[in-house]
Amino acid sequence: MSSILIKSATVVNENKQFVADIYIKDGFIEQIGSQIDKPADKIINAEGLHLLPGCIDDQVHFREPGLTHKANIYTESRAAVAGGITSFMEMPNTVPNTLHRNYWNRNMR
């Protein structure tokens, strides 16, 4: 189990900005509050810094199968993470088309 306590961040969420502490345990936000005093494996002083929610990209083209000379899941997912994207929706535009998750289970391992 790992935990992170982010102290005094300016949180931007739901059309508001406020200063708060954020306690993260095992990769999930467990608590957001004004003064959190829980023990943590790592403490980050975020005073003067902004903490933003992850973004959703609702139209990505991973180019698999068939067009991996342009991009692939590895390169495009790394780019998404670097840009703050935490979730995506694949918009297939490949030849052959990606039609069903079973295609991936059979062919992309």
N, C-alpha and C positions, 0 to 999 in steps of 0.2 A: 504494500500500500504506500502510495506517495501523496504528499499534500503540498500545496502552494498557497501562501497567503500574500495577496497583493494589497499593499497599504496605500491609502490616500490617493487613489486614482480618480480622475474625473471621468465618470461613467456616462456614456452617451447611449441611451436606450429609451425606446417608446416616446420619442419626441421630447426628451428631457435631458438635462445635464445635471449631475450632482456628484459630490465627492463621497467616496465610499471605499470600504475594504471589501475584498472578494476572497472567499475561502474556497479552494478547489481541492477535491479529494478524489483520487483515482480517475482523474480526467473529467470529472463532472463538477459544475458549480454547485456547491452545497449551501452557501450562505452569502448574501450581500447585506452589508450593514455599515453603520457609521463607526463603530469601534469593535472590531473582532479581535479577541485575544485568545486564539486557539494555538496550540503548538503546531508547527508546520516544518516539513523537511526543507522548504525553501521559502524565504521571505523576500519579497520584491518591494522596494520603495518606489512607488509610482507618483509621488507628489509632483504636480506640475505636468503630468502626462495624461493623455486621454486613453481610455479603454473603450474600444468599439466592438459591437457585436460582429460575428462572422457574417459574411454575405452569401447569398444564394445566386448562382449563375444559372439562369433558366434556359440557356441555349448554348451548349458546348458541342464541339465537333471533335471527337477523339480520333476519327479517321480510321478506325479499325472495325471490320476487316477491310483490306483492299487498298487503302491509300496511306499506308504507314510511311511512305517516303515524304509525306507532308507533315505528319505528326502521329503520335500514338498516345495510348493511355498514360504511359510513364511520363513523357515530356509534358503533356498538357495538364495532368493532375498536379505535377510539381509547380507548374506556372500558376495554376489556380491557387494553390496554398500560399505561394509567395505573394500573391495579390490579395490575400485575406479571404478567399473563397473557402467556405466550409462545407457547402453542399452544391451539387450540380444536377442538372437534368440533361441527359444525352439527347441530342437532336441528330439522329443518324442521317448522313448524306454520303454514304459509301456504296461501292460496288464490289461485292454483293451487299445488299441492304442488311442491316442488323435488325432482325425481325422479332426475336424472342430470346429471353434469357437462356434457354436451353442451348442456343447456338454457342453462347459463351462457355457454358459448362462443357460442351463436347469439343470445342475447337480452340479455345484460347488459354488452355492450361500450359 
